[in-house]
């Protein structure tokens, strides 16, 4: 089998948060006066995550450049006035620049499609992701639909940011599968095409569910590191496994869709155990 189309699917970049994907030119260093005892521990995590990302992008592009990139929501962290200490850049202009640098690592001419994330991150009064899309000439919608055709087959792929979460491993497939039911209802009402594959973000973990040969759905990993011990205010509520990274979706020349998750496990993100 040969690759017919290659899609890079990335979600939840959260550029601007100290643990979101951070280009080297915007990263903290240990001399920064804004660092707290917690965020000092994130300096090495930022550097390791970005180095991992650059290495993976280079290796994948050496094999084959993507046909297009999908950025599946929450590309920026937003201006969080209640949590300024965890932000690399407390303005959306800088955050958009960081996101653009991250996305364009896949090639300056590669088509980019985006979906809208949650307003809490992207702005209630303004829309930071719309401005980002305009700056990199990307198409942005609430949902993105792609029909990939080959000889005697076609695959309909749908991307959307939001999906419900499951706190336990055996319940994580339910919210994703429910979206296929909603898609079927919309198809019967002639509102949208029937999906063969659905891709979601928002929940920060990779999970796949479906009936092979009929339909499948997947939540994508997040381009944001989640730390178990000193991960900031959001991570204090963390329960269950998360996935940091991105997904390469290959549509083969026989119509088979193969998503491959590239997961980053930061070695510098260590848990400190006290001796009692």
Buried (B, 14 or more C-beta within 10 A) or exposed (E): EEBBBBBBBBBBBBBBBBBBBBBEEBBBEEEEEEBEEBBEBBBBBBBBBBEBBBEBBEEBBEEEEBBBBBBBBBBBBBBBEEEEBBBBBBEBEBBBBBBBBBBBBBBEEBEBBBBBBBEEBBBEEEBBBBBBBEEBEBEBEEBBBBEBEBEEBEBBBBBBBBBBBBEEEEEBBEBBBEBBEEBBEBBEEEEBEEBBBBBBBBBBBBBBBBEEEEBBBBBBBBBBBBBEBBBBEBBEEBEBEBBBBBBBBBBBEEBBBEBEBBEBEBEBBBEEEEEE
